[in-house]
Amino acid sequence: MFWKNIDYLKIVNGALILLLVVVFESLFSNPLRLANVKLDLPLLLVVYIALTRGPKEGLIHGFLIGLLVDVLTPYFLGLNALIKTILGYLVGNFRENLFLESIYFKGLVIFLALIFNDLVYYAVYSGVNLSAMLGVIFFSSVLSGIYTSGIGMLIFFIRERFKLRIAF
């Protein structure tokens, strides 16, 4: 039977994590800003899942997290879902094709994923206005990428240092 093969703990944990993203984006994203630099928890979560679980789960969680972010800002409904789905799959393939044991390399992957996410989003948002895109990328995305990468490296460090296994 199909129902016997379902891991209900993964479903419950996944739903709780998606709920965490919604709560974070609606309540805590502004208080955790450093000046004009924002922590991109949804992207960090997609990259974390893709690096720890692979491309299939990165793709699924990327779509769900992106869709939730789109519901919170529905102007370009589906754009975040598309971008985070692509990122979840690509980063999951990095996990399978590259040796990602270094925390610094994982931080670099997070940084590059954030730059890619913002580049594609602002290309669509600005109508491919290069000066507006590059301004946002250089003045906002790079600093946000450094902040998000630092938090991501801290999470990977704590996970590896204390041998934590987060089940989802």
C-alpha positions as a printed NumPy array, in Angstrom:
array([[  0.   ,   0.   ,   0.   ],
       [  1.044,   3.553,  -0.683],
       [  0.168,   4.709,   2.849],
       [  2.611,   2.294,   4.491],
       [  5.606,   3.852,   2.721],
       [  4.983,   7.385,   3.987],
       [  7.302,   8.737,   6.657],
       [  4.915,  10.797,   8.769],
       [  7.7  ,  12.314,  10.876],
       [  9.176,  13.911,   7.745],
       [  5.794,  15.324,   6.786],
       [  5.2  ,  16.812,  10.245],
       [  8.746,  18.221,  10.421],
       [  8.449,  19.66 ,   6.932],
       [  5.144,  21.334,   7.818],
       [  6.658,  22.776,  10.998],
       [  9.625,  24.14 ,   9.074],
       [  7.349,  25.727,   6.475],
       [  5.337,  27.263,   9.317],
       [  8.591,  28.575,  10.8  ],
       [  9.413,  30.291,   7.506],
       [  6.022,  31.977,   7.383],
       [  6.273,  33.131,  11.006],
       [  9.825,  34.37 ,  10.495],
       [  9.032,  36.28 ,   7.312],
       [  5.964,  37.92 ,   8.804],
       [  7.187,  38.674,  12.349],
       [ 10.95 ,  38.504,  12.71 ],
       [ 12.512,  39.513,   9.412],
       [ 12.65 ,  43.217,  10.279],
       [ 14.019,  42.913,  13.843],
       [ 16.88 ,  40.695,  12.626],
       [ 18.03 ,  43.22 ,  10.03 ],
       [ 21.469,  44.714,  10.426],
       [ 21.05 ,  48.257,   9.076],
       [ 19.683,  47.548,   5.574],
       [ 20.945,  43.954,   5.441],
       [ 18.309,  41.218,   5.644],
       [ 18.705,  37.572,   6.631],
       [ 17.186,  35.437,   3.875],
       [ 15.953,  32.504,   5.949],
       [ 13.802,  30.943,   3.205],
       [ 16.782,  30.739,   0.868],
       [ 19.037,  29.502,   3.661],
       [ 16.527,  26.776,   4.433],
       [ 16.299,  25.687,   0.787],
       [ 20.093,  25.513,   0.5  ],
       [ 20.395,  23.655,   3.822],
       [ 17.809,  21.063,   2.786],
       [ 19.378,  20.644,  -0.652],
       [ 22.89 ,  20.229,   0.795],
       [ 21.795,  17.749,   3.44 ],
       [ 19.052,  15.812,   1.623],
       [ 19.815,  16.055,  -2.1  ],
       [ 18.257,  17.458,  -5.262],
       [ 14.846,  15.785,  -5.025],
       [ 14.019,  17.145,  -1.581],
       [ 15.734,  20.439,  -2.395],
       [ 13.434,  20.792,  -5.392],
       [ 10.271,  19.95 ,  -3.43 ],
       [ 11.101,  22.132,  -0.433],
       [ 12.329,  24.92 ,  -2.706],
       [  8.98 ,  24.989,  -4.457],
       [  6.973,  24.933,  -1.221],
       [  9.093,  27.564,   0.525],
       [  9.129,  29.752,  -2.574],
       [  5.357,  29.476,  -2.876],
       [  4.933,  30.511,   0.763],
       [  7.184,  33.518,   0.214],
       [  5.149,  34.365,  -2.883],
       [  1.928,  34.244,  -0.901],
       [  3.383,  36.804,   1.51 ],
       [  4.362,  39.1  ,  -1.398],
       [  1.988,  38.178,  -4.245],
       [  3.011,  40.795,  -6.817],
       [  5.01 ,  38.266,  -8.861],
       [  3.186,  35.14 ,  -7.723],
       [  5.201,  32.059,  -8.634],
       [  8.524,  33.772,  -9.268],
       [ 10.047,  32.89 ,  -5.879],
       [  8.662,  29.36 ,  -6.208],
       [ 10.344,  28.975,  -9.593],
       [ 13.674,  30.44 ,  -8.476],
       [ 13.852,  28.457,  -5.236],
       [ 12.829,  25.259,  -7.039],
       [ 15.713,  25.709,  -9.487],
       [ 18.109,  26.57 ,  -6.646],
       [ 17.027,  23.563,  -4.574],
       [ 17.695,  21.252,  -7.491],
       [ 21.012,  22.849,  -8.507],
       [ 22.399,  22.984,  -4.967],
       [ 21.269,  19.394,  -4.378],
       [ 23.242,  18.39 ,  -7.463],
       [ 26.292,  20.198,  -6.044],
       [ 25.941,  17.95 ,  -3.015],
       [ 26.046,  14.841,  -5.159],
       [ 28.738,  15.974,  -7.596],
       [ 31.167,  17.918,  -5.413],
       [ 32.949,  17.202,  -2.156],
       [ 31.254,  19.641,   0.23 ],
       [ 32.877,  18.914,   3.571],
       [ 34.261,  22.386,   4.21 ],
       [ 32.001,  24.791,   6.065],
       [ 33.558,  27.632,   4.079],
       [ 32.578,  26.018,   0.79 ],
       [ 29.03 ,  25.561,   2.07 ],
       [ 29.033,  29.261,   2.962],
       [ 30.2  ,  30.063,  -0.573],
       [ 27.361,  27.956,  -2.004],
       [ 24.868,  29.86 ,   0.183],
       [ 26.339,  33.187,  -0.94 ],
       [ 26.231,  32.277,  -4.641],
       [ 22.688,  30.923,  -4.308],
       [ 21.551,  34.206,  -2.765],
       [ 23.228,  36.238,  -5.511],
       [ 21.59 ,  34.044,  -8.171],
       [ 18.206,  34.322,  -6.43 ],
       [ 18.384,  38.113,  -6.226],
       [ 19.787,  38.495,  -9.743],
       [ 16.936,  36.552, -11.337],
       [ 14.28 ,  38.128,  -9.104],
       [ 15.41 ,  41.693,  -9.76 ],
       [ 15.87 ,  40.997, -13.478],
       [ 12.174,  40.166, -13.686],
       [ 11.173,  42.871, -11.184],
       [ 13.012,  45.684, -12.985],
       [ 12.293,  44.483, -16.514],
       [ 15.979,  43.672, -17.066],
       [ 17.085,  47.221, -16.236],
       [ 20.81 ,  46.549, -15.772],
       [ 21.617,  49.671, -13.758],
       [ 18.805,  48.98 , -11.273],
       [ 19.725,  45.29 , -11.067],
       [ 23.416,  45.909, -10.485],
       [ 22.674,  48.611,  -7.925],
       [ 20.523,  46.261,  -5.887],
       [ 22.989,  43.391,  -6.262],
       [ 26.054,  45.404,  -5.224],
       [ 24.483,  47.455,  -2.458],
       [ 22.041,  45.007,  -0.938],
       [ 22.53 ,  41.43 ,  -2.111],
       [ 26.255,  41.16 ,  -1.437],
       [ 25.858,  42.282,   2.177],
       [ 22.769,  40.129,   2.621],
       [ 24.693,  37.209,   1.13 ],
       [ 27.553,  37.693,   3.593],
       [ 25.103,  37.873,   6.521],
       [ 23.079,  34.85 ,   5.375],
       [ 26.244,  32.857,   4.59 ],
       [ 27.649,  33.631,   8.031],
       [ 24.48 ,  32.405,   9.739],
       [ 24.452,  29.356,   7.463],
       [ 28.07 ,  28.509,   8.265],
       [ 27.249,  28.875,  11.969],
       [ 24.333,  26.446,  11.574],
       [ 26.528,  23.919,   9.722],
       [ 29.281,  24.345,  12.332],
       [ 26.886,  23.703,  15.224],
       [ 25.362,  20.744,  13.393],
       [ 28.745,  19.156,  12.728],
       [ 30.325,  20.078,  16.069],
       [ 27.548,  18.587,  18.155],
       [ 26.664,  15.89 ,  15.609],
       [ 23.065,  17.038,  15.437],
       [ 20.717,  15.351,  13.035],
       [ 17.79 ,  17.51 ,  12.105],
       [ 15.082,  15.216,  10.771],
       [ 13.09 ,  16.605,   7.861]])
